[in-house]
C-alpha cells in the first residue's frame, strides 16, 4: 500500500470503530499513539489502549466543540505551537470514581452526543481533553491535530481518544517497534507527514 492508501484505510477503520496507530515525524517526538473515535470509545477499545499502549489516555477535541462544552484550559501558558493544550480534566456526572474503562467510555461517548452540555461533566475528572489547533496538522503536526483531522475526514464527530505507545522498559516505543506492533495486531498505521500531504492534495482537488 502507498502512504495515501494507508490514510484512506485508516479513515475507513475509524468509521468502523477500529483503533488506528498514528506516527509523527521521526524528527519531532518520534512517537506513536493509538487513536479511536469518541463515538466508538467502547470499554473494549479503552482497555486495549490502556493495556497495550500503556501511556495516558487523552481526548483530542476540536476547539469549537471544546468551547461549546466550556472545557477550560488547564493553564494559560500553553500557547507554544509545540505544547499540548490540556483542559481541566472531566468525568460525566453519571460516573462514580470515573476511572474505570467502563466509566471513561461513558464520559467519552457523552462528549459527542448532540445534546451534550457543560453541566453534564464534573471537573476535575479522569479524562484529559486536548484542544486541537483550529488549523489542524497544517498548524501543528501533533497527534492531537492528526486525530481530529482524521475523524473529520471520516465524517465523524471531531473528538477522539489517543494514547501514547510505551515500551515494556518504560521508554517510548520508536518507529521499528511501533511498526512491528501494528503488524502483529493488524492495526493500520498512519503517518502525520503523509496526512499533511494527503490533506494538501484533497484540498487542491476541491
N, C-alpha and C positions, 0 to 999 in steps of 0.2 A: 504493500500500500504506500502511496505517496503521502506527504505530510498533510495535504488538504483532505485526502480521503480519511485519514485518522481523525481530523477535526470533525468531518461530517459524520463519521461513525460515533464519535464521542457525543455529538449532538443527539443522534438517534438513541444512544444508550441512556442519556439523561431523560429524554422523553419517555423511555420505557421504565424509568425508575431505578436505573442501574447506577453504580458508582464508577467514576472515571478518575484516572490519575493525571494530574496536571504538573508538568515540569516547567520551571522557569529557566532563564538564560544561565548557562554554566558560569558566566562572568558576573552574575548577580548573586543570588543566595545559593544557587546550585542545589535546590531542594525540590521535593515533590510533595504534593498534597493530594489526598483522596478527597473527591468532592461528590456531592449529590444535590438534587433539588430539594428545597424545603418542603415542597409538595409531596415528596417521596422520602421524607426523613423518618422512615419506619424504625421501629425498635431494632429490627434486624440490621438495617444499614448503619445505625449509630453504634451498635455493638461491634460490627465489623470494623468501623473506623477506629473506635477506641482501642480495640484489642490488636488489630493488625497494624495500624499506623502508629499508635502509641503517643501521638502528640496531643495538643489541645484542640478539642472540637470547637470550632468557631462558626459564626453565621455571617458570611458576606451578604450585604444587603445594598440595594440601590438607594441613593440619597433621598429620592422622593418618598419612597416607602418608609425609610427611617424617620423622615420629617413628619409624615402622616401619623406615625405611631409615637412621636415625641421621644425617640431614642436619643438621649443627650450624650455628647462626647464625654469620655471618661476624664479627659484633661483638655486644656485649651492650647496645648503646645504641639499638637500633632499636625502641624501644617507643613512639615517637611514631606516632599513628594514620596520619599522612600519609607516613611513611617506608616505603620498600620494605624488606622483611625478607629480605635476601640470606642464603643459606647459603654455606658453603665450597664452592667450585666442584668439579665432579666430571667424571670420564671413566669409561666402562666399562673393566673390566680387559682386555677383548679388543681395545681400540684401540691404535694406535701413538702418534702425537702427540695424537690426539683432536680435532684442529682442523678436519679436512675435513668437508664436509657429509655425506659417507658415514658417517664415524665419529660425528659428532654425532647422526645419525639412529639409529645403533646404540645410543648411550647413552640417548637419549630413550625409545626403544621398550623398552629393558631396564628402565627405571624402573617401567613399568606392567605388567610381567609378574607373574603371580600368585605366582610363586616367587622374586621379586626379594628380595635381602637386602643388607645394608650392605656386606658383603665383596665384592660384585660391582663396586664402584666405587672408583677411586683418587681421592685428594684431595691437592692441588688438581688441577683439570682445566680443561676448556673449555666446560662447560655451567654455566649460572648459575641454580640453583634459587631461586625466590622463594616463601616460605611465605605463603599467603593467610591472612587473618584468619578465624577459625572462624565468625564471623557473616556472612561473605561481603560483598556490596555493602551490606548493612544496617549493617555495622560500619565498612567503609572502601570508598568508592566509587572504587576504583582499577582499573586494567587487570588486575592480578594477581587480584583477587577476582572481577572480571567473567568472566575466562577460566575459572576454576574453577567458578563458578556456572553458566555456560553449558554446560560439559561435564557437570555433574551433571544439569542439565535434559535433556541429550541422552542420558542413561543411559550415559555413557562414563566411563572411569577419570578421577579428579579431578586430572589433571595434563596440562598442555599446553605449547605454546610461544607466546611473544609477541615481537614486535619492533617498536620504535618507528619511525614513518614520518618520515624526514628528507628535506628538500627538497635539490635539487641545489646550492643556495647554502650548504648547511651548517646552515641553521636548521631547526627542526622544522616539519613541514607543519601548517597550520591548517585549520579546517573546510572552507572553499571548495576548497582544493587536495585535501584528503582525499576529498571527495565527487566531485570530478572524476576523481580516480584510480580510485575504486571503480567509477564509471560506465564508464570506459574499459576496465577489466579485467574487468567483470562480476562484481564481488565484493559480497556482501551487507554492508550497514552496520548495526551495532547500536549504539545509544546507551546509555551506562551509566545516565543518569537514567530512560530508558524501561525498562531492565532492572529497576531498583529498583521501579518501579510495576507491572511485569509480575509480579514475584515476590510483591508485596503482594496482587495480585489472585488469583493461583493459590493462595496460602496461605489466603486468605479463603474460597475456594471449597471447600477440602478439609474 
